Amino acid sequence: MHEGRFNLQRKMITGYVLIMLVGALFAGLLFFLRFQIQTDDNIEAQMRLTARLFGAELDKYGIEDAAGIVDTVEKISGMRATVIAFDGSVAADSQDSLQNHRDRPEVSGAFKFGEAIATRKSDTTAHYYKYFAGALQIDGEDYVIRIAKELHPLNQVGTRLFFLGLLIAVAISLVFAWISVVKNISNIRRLQQIRSEFVSNVTHELKTPLTSIKGFVDTLKQGAIGDEAVAEHFLDIIDIEADRLTALINDIMELSEIETMRGDKGISDYIIDDIIGDVVSIITPGAEKNGIKLTVRKSPAVSIVRINRDRLKQLLINLLDNSIKYSNPGGSVILDCELSGNNVIFTVSDDGIGIAAEHLARIFERFYRVDKGRSRKRGGTGLGLSIVKHIVELYRGDISVKSVEGQGTTFVATLPIAVQM
């Protein structure tokens, strides 16, 4: 639990740092785009002024002097100048282009609306330009004066689209980073709630047998010890409660140990028949006492496994003990062991009382009991299945449960452990 909370806190810090970095990048991109918009406005104002001065010179000297005027405009402003007739023919161009320009968007737009602006790659030079075109009459004929300024790579359309896409990507990243932080906060709150519930449950579970022990001890002190039969009965109850208390403390310590481990210790090669044999010898007395038939079926393909022997025994004992406790007298419990790829699959099934569907999602939670009264009478601590789940997760395996109320339950534990045939 402590490691999980530490990991969540580390993720939260990472999330906050990511939000700050992405936010800074987002602000930088916004500043860049704002700067580019301002630059666009300045360029367009400069081009519009140049076109007016150009038009005034043409109006003064006539179309015959257009060639000299466009050269002068380019030398003074550094921008390409073109005079285009209504049919699209070029009357004068500072770069000597004689192609028909009628289909150029800024030219057709100027003839239609009086002026037009376009940003595109030049068909003549293959460079990116911003164009300003304005219509005017020279000697009674319609012409378009066009001014073109070559763009810096940062002003080009493709580059701007890239930065715009990057801005959108950064915005999306910012949203996801925030969601991640919010999710981590929710997970921390959930862990805090689990911890609070765990402490509350532990307190309650410890208090119950201690209260019982103290009560019987007080009764014995008050004179019941003189009645041998009563005293013996009370001492038996105290012994049972002490055993229950010991089992609970052992399970709590075991669960705490597994939770804080990143990898299991004491791993070695073991013959799986020996492990299963030890488990059966431990479980059989309880099964016989409850009139339960215990059956083991093992695939011959599984011979030697590399694992912590005690951990695997604990997993199987907890699963089998759970099935036996919740089976009806005369019922049966089956343990299957088979190989599937690099996984060893243990299946424990019974034909007992089963579990209602609404309880299945929480069956592996600490101290979760479907029937609290019945569970305590049968000697459970409420931690057995939670320990099973943590052992499986320790080996990066999987545990699942299927059950139908009144028909039985099946647990399937899949462990990706090294196997020798």
N, C-alpha and C positions, 0 to 999 in steps of 0.2 A: 504494500500500500504506500509506504514511504517513497519507494523508488518511482512508483506511478505518479505520485503527486509531484515529485521533483521533475520528472520528465514533462509533466503538464506545465509546470512553472517555467521550465526552460523553453518550451514551445511558445508560451505566452510572451516571454521576453523577445524571442526570435520574431514573433508576429509583430510586436510593437516596433522593433527595429526595422522590419520589412515595411511596415506602414510609413515610418518616417522617411526611409529611403525612397520608396515609391512616391510618397507625397512630394518630396523634394524634386524628384524627376518630373513629376506631373506639373509642378509649379514652373520648373525650367522650360518644359515644352510649351506651356501656356505663354510664358514670357517670350519665347522664340517666335511663336506664331503671332503674338501681338506686335513684336518688332517687325516681322515680315509684312503684316498688314499696313503698318505705318510706312514701311519702305515702299510698298506698292503705291500708297497714296502719294508719296513724294515723287515717285517715278512718273505716275500718270499726270500729276500737275506740271512737272517739267516738260513732258512730251506735249501736253496740251498747249503750253506757252510757246514751245518751239514751233508747233504746227501753225499757231496764229501769226507768229513773226514770219514764218515761211510763206504763208498765204498772203500776207501783206506785201512781201517782196514780189511774189508772182503777179499779184494784182497791179503792182506799180510798173513792173518791167515787161510783163506779158509772157506767154508760153514759150516764145522764142529764146528767152534767156533762162529757161528752167534748168538746163544742164549745168550752167555755171552756178545757179543759186543752190541746187542740191549739194554740189561739192562744197560750197561755202558753209552750208548748214552743218554738214558732217564734220568739217574741220573745226567749227566753233563749238558745236554741242557734243561731238563724239557719237552722234546717233545717225543711223542710216536714214536717208530721205528719198522718197519716191513720189513721182507725179503720175497718176493713172487716169486714163481717159475713160469715158462712160462704157466703151466697148471692151474695156479691160486691157487695152494696149498700154504699154509703159511709155509715157512721154519723156520721162527723165528719171534716172536712178543713180545714186551716188556710187553704187557698186556695179553698174553697167549690166543689170539684169534686164533682158528683153522679153521674158516669158509673159504670157497673158495672165493678168492678175484678177480677172473678173470673178473667179470662183473663190478667192481668198475671203474668209468669213468677215474680216474687218472691212474689206473693200465693199462687199455686197451690203454689209450692214450700214456703212456710211452713206452709200447711194440711197438706201431705203429710209434710214432714220436721221441722217444728217451727220452722225458720228458714231463710231464703234471702237471697242477695245477688245483685243484678243491676245492670248498667251499660247504660243505653240512653237513647234519646230519649223524652221524655215525650209521650204522646198528648195531654195537656192543654195544656202550655206550649210544646211543640216544642223544648225545651232538653234538653241532656244532663244526666242525673242518675245518681248512684250510690244504689241503694235497698237498705235493710236491712229485712226483714220478719220479725217473730217472732209465733208463735201463742200465745194465752193464752185463758183462760176468764173471762168477766165475767158475773156473775149467772147462772152455769150455762150460758151460751151461748158458742160458739166464735167468736173474733174474731182478726183479725190487726192488730197495730200496725206501721205502716210509717213509717220515717223516710227522707226523701229529701234529698240534698245536691247542689245544682247544681255541676257540674264546671267548672273552668277549662279553656279550650281545650286546654291541654297534657295535660289528664287525659281528654280525650274519646277515644272508641274509634277514630274515623277518624284522628285525629292520631297516636295511639299506633301504629296499623297502619302509618301513613306512616313514622314513625321506625323501626319494626321493619323495614320494607322497605328503608329507607335503610341501616340497620345491616347487613342482609344484602348489599346492593349494595356497601357499603364493604368488607365482608369479602371479597367476590368480587374487588373491585378490588385489595385487598391481596395476594390470591393471584396475580392476573395480573401485578401489579407485581413481585412476587418472581420469578415465572417469567421475566419480561422481563429482570431483572437476571442471573439464572442463565444465560439464553440468551446475553446479551451477554458474560458471562464465558467461556462456551463458545466464542463467536465470536472473542474476543480470543485465547484459547488456540489456536484453529484458525489465526488469522492468524500467531501466533508460530511455530506449527509450519510453516506455509507459508514464512515468512521463513527459518526454520532450514533447511528443505529447499532453498529457493532458493539460499541462500548455499553450502550443501553442493554443490548441482548446478553452480552457477557455478564454484566452486573446481575441481570435477572436470573440467568442460568446458574450462576454461582450462588446466588442468594437462596435459591430454592432448596438445594441439598443442605446448605449450611444451616438454614432455618430449621429444617427437619432434624438434623443432627443435634443442634442445640436444644431443641424442644424435648427430644427423647432423653438427652443427658440430664436436663433439668428434672424431668419426671423421675428418672432413676435416683437422682440425688434426694428427691423429696420422699423417698421410701419405697418406690417400686422395685428397687434393687433387692429388697428382701424377699420378694416373690420370685423364686427361681425361674418359673415358666415365663412370667411376664418379662423379667429381666433378659432372659435369653432371646425372647421375641424382639424386644427393643434393640438389643445388641445386633441382632441379625439385620434389622432395618438400618441401623447406624452403619453397619458394614457395607450394605448395598449402596447407601447414599455416599459413603466415602469412595467406594469404587466408581460410582457415577461422577463424583467430583474429580477424581484422578483422571478418568477417561476424558472428561471435558477439558481439563488443564492440558493434558497431553495433546489433544486435538488442536487446541488453540496455539500451543507452541509449535506443533508440526505445521499448521497452516501459515503461521508467521514466518517460519524458516523457509518454506517453499516460496512464499511471496517475495522474499528479499533475494532470492537466488536468480542469477542470470543463466546459469548452466548447472546441471546436476554434477555432484561429486560421487566418488566411489564407483565409477563406471568400469565394468570389466565384462569378460565373456562368461556367460552362464548357460547351462543346459536348461532349456525352458521347461522340460518335463520335471526337473527337480524343483523349480520355482512353483509350478502348478501343483505338484505333489505336496509341498509345504503348505500351500494355501488350502488345499482340500482337507488336509489333516487338521488344520485350525478351524475350518468352517463346518466340517462334518458333524461334530457333537451338537452344535446349535441347530443344524438342519434336522438331525434325528430327533432332537428334543421337540421340535415343532412338527414332526411327521412329514418333513419335506424330502422328496427324492432329489438328490444332487447328481447331475450328469455332466461329464466333461468330454468334449469332442475336440480333438486337436488335429490339424493338418500335418501329415508326415513331412511336408516341405519345410516346416519350421523346426529347427533343431537347436541352434545356438543363437542367443541374442546378446548384444552388447548394451548393457543397461545397468542402472543401479538396482541390484536385486531386491533390497528392502523397499525401494520406492514402488517397484512393480507389484510386489506382494501386497503392499498397502492398498494400491489401486484396486487389485482384484478382490481383496478381502472386503473392502468397503462396498464394492458393487454387489458382491455375492451376499454379504451380510444384510444389505438393504433389501435385496430381493427376497431373502428368506424371511425377514421380519414382516414383510407385507404380502406374504403368500398365505393362502388358507391351508389348514391342516390337510395332509393328503395331496398337496400340490407338488409341483416340480419346478426346479431351477436348473437351467442349462448354461454351461460355460463353453463357448466356441472360441477356438484360436485358429486363425488362418492367415496365410500370406497373400498379399496383394501388391505386386510390384516391390517397392522397397519398404512397404508398410506391413506391420503386424496388426491385425484387427482382432480385438477381443470383444465378443458379444455375450452379454449376460441377459437372459430372458427368463421370465416367469409367467405363470398363469394366475397371478394373485389378484388383489383388489383393484389394481390399476390406479391411474392418476387422471383426474378430470383435466380437460383441455386447458382451462383457464389457469392451471397451476404449472403447466409444462415450462413456460418461459422463465419461471423463477425457481425452478427446482434445484439449481446449482448454487443459489444464494446462501450465504452464511445464515444459519439458524432458521432458514425458511422451512416450515412444516406444513404439510397439507392438512394434517389433523394433529394439532399440538398435543392434545390429551393422549391420543393413541400412541403418538411417537414416543412420549416420555415413558409410557407404560412398557413399551417394547425396548427401552434402554438406549435409544438414540440420543446423540449429543446435538444433532442438527448441523454438524460440520462435515460429516462423512462425504457427501456428494460434492461439497465445495472443495474438499481436499483432492478428490478425484479429478475435478476440473483443473485445479492448479497443477497437479502432476502432469496431466495431458498437455497443458499449455507450456510447462517447463520443457517438454520435449518437442514443442511446436507441432503438436498433434491436433486431433479433433475429437470431440465428444458430443454425442447426440442421444436423444431419448424419444421413443415412440411409445404411446400408451393409450389404451382404451379402458375407460372406467368399467370395472367388473370383469375384464378379460385378461388383464396382465400388462406387463411393462417390459420393454427391451432397451437396454443401454448398449451403445456401440462406441468403443474407444479405439481410435486409430492412432498408432504411434509410428512415426517414421524413424525406426531404429535399425542399426546395422544387423544384418542377419546372415548367418552361415548355414548352408544346407547340410 
